[in-house]
Amino acid sequence: MKICKTIHNMHAACRALRHEGKRLGLVPTMGALHEGHLSLVRAANSQCDVVAVSIFVNPTQFGPNEDFSRYPRTFDRDRELLDKEGVDLIFAPSVEEMYPQGAITYVTVEGLSDKLCGKSRPGHFRGVTTVVSKLFHIIEPDVAFFGQKDAAQAAIIRRMVRDLNMPVEIVVCPIVREPDGLAMSSRNSYLDPQQRQSALVLHRSLMRIRELFGNGERSSAKLIATAKEILAGWPSVRLDYFEIVNPDTLESVDNVSHGALVALAAFVGSTRLIDNIPLNV
């Protein structure tokens, strides 16, 4: 496994692999890897000849009062996990390497980037699409793998790739959950034991919506109202948003007869968690 810390070295390594006719898969991460990330690596290994993983805590997707400085950084552990999974390349650049002094160019997907998390985290998705665009240019993967937990991010990246004619296939893999249903997240490490228990109500509210949908309820308003009643019973959980949207446009839908994405974000203590489920007809 090769570790590259400069754009030049990573680009050269990937170019050499492509010249050998290798199908290259990319798993972009911010490190602090968990089973959710590793499931993406395994999917990449199953579909590609070689796999690259980026580890970069991207400052441009964090707001001024968010957790950039305390976001978990566990590079040595991450490297060991990726080595066991048979990853070929790790790209671990510094902030200075990725963002030259005076950089003023960004990639924005208008109309989608202010939806869901973009509404309460202005500039977040602009930071995501900018860094993912840079990674695509540096690594030039054939396929890139993302998690369904970040469903809005995946929709926005798919649109960016389509609109800018980027020659990369986007694969979105299912959410990986703890045995009790909590969606795996690097931020789960912030939760104390009591908060960890409180966080389970997020998944329970989504499961209740899935149950009602299975029983024939199609009104988004009624589904959301039921979920909010469940969440209201947990005062330690502060809802940021709970929406039912078109999974491609992220626009709210009044009726889920044709399927939809149910997405939520909530603060458990000071930790912001997200989760979602698709409603498939």
C-alpha angles and dihedrals in degrees: 000000000000123000117207122190100175130064091230094055094044093048091048093049093050093045090054091052092049091050087058088057094250120158104232124209125194129203109189113205142161090222126241083112124207136172091284091061092043091054087059090050090052091049089051092049090051093052104032140053094226132018131211124192122196120209111193130138097216112215096196093068094056122085122227093263098039132103104271094124095048099036105129114264113191105157099156092051091044091052092052092049092049092047089055090051092055097247112173102203137024119195109200109165128172122245089252091054093052098040114039115210110279095018109165104165121108137172115228129182101210118216096019103053094070094055128100108338089010090064095058096030105049111203094014097114092041086060092047096050092044095053094041090050089052091049091050090052094046098043101025094205123192090217133018123199125214135172127250089226087077092048096156090050090051092050091049093048091049089054092047091051092048096045095046095041092236110179096229131109115226117216119188115200128202124270114267113218138193114251089264092054103259110142110243113252136160087233092062086083088071092063121098117217094268093048089047089059092045091052091065090076088074092065092040091056090052092048090052090054090049089051093050090046089052088052092055106267110146104167112107091202093056093045093050093046091054092049092048090052089057093047092047088067090068109064091180088066114075114196118226096181140337113192141161111214146164103272093225103040098026088222116145116258125207095203129037098201091117095042130267147191118258108205134176142175125193141168117238101191102319094329118104114213131183133200139164146176131205119233105214122191 
